[in-house]
């Protein structure tokens, strides 16, 4: 029995989930159904690798659809973003005191995290540490490679 938990996302994250679901339902599902029909035309289904492949793809697409629909049932959208303190949906500029450099992060829910875009999860060590912090706060954060010392410079939407 799985425990259902709320998934926190920004409005941008909600749109991405909805767009992905729409794509799977309106484009990918019909495409896979068509491929199954084509593969059926190749004859004996017991020895038809194209048919097996198409059915496997169908199962994968249906699983993705079910997972996204379940995710959307448990989503909580952060609509009001307050810039007095760091919360999900805020962009924050910090100064890394160890490397003497400024870094900008966007704090997002765990399923929106993307290191390449500097979108960090509220469940990550840095994310958990900076939630609630305010401009001027100095934090020492335990990260896998040791300690990271930062100062909060800016909080924006």
C-alpha positions, 0 to 999 in steps of 0.5 A, a space after each residue: 500500500 503506497 502512501 499518497 503525498 502532496 506534490 508541490 509544484 510551481 504554476 510552470 511545473 503544473 503546466 509542464 505536467 499537463 502538457 506532457 499528459 496531453 501529448 501522451 494522450 493526444 499524440 503518443 497514444 494514437 501513434 502507438 495504436 496505429 503502430 499496433 495496427 500496422 504490426 498486426 498486418 505482418 501476419 502471425 502474432 506469435 512470431 511478430 517482433 514488431 507487434 510485441 514491440 508496439 504492445 510493449 510501447 503501448 504498455 509504457 505509454 499507458 503507465 506514463 499516463 497513469 503516473 501523470 494522472 496520479 501525480 496531478 491528483 496530488 499536486 499542490 500549486 504554489 500560487 502566492 510567492 512571498 519574497 520576504 523569505 525563501 519558499 518554493 517558487 522563489 528565485 534566490 541569489 546567494 554568495 558562496 563564501 568558500 568559492 567567492 561567487 554568486 549563484 542564482 537558484 530557483 527553489 522548486 518542488 522535487 519533481 521540477 528540480 533540474 540542476 542544469 537550470 539551477 532549479 533545486 528541490 525543496 527536498 535537497 540539502 540546500 533547498 531544505 536549509 534555505 527555506 525560510 531564510 531572508 536576505 542577509 542571512 548567513 547559512 552553513 549547509 551540510 552537503 555531500 561533499 562537506 559544508 557550504 557557507 552562503 549568504 542570501 543576497 536577493 529573493 525574487 519571484 
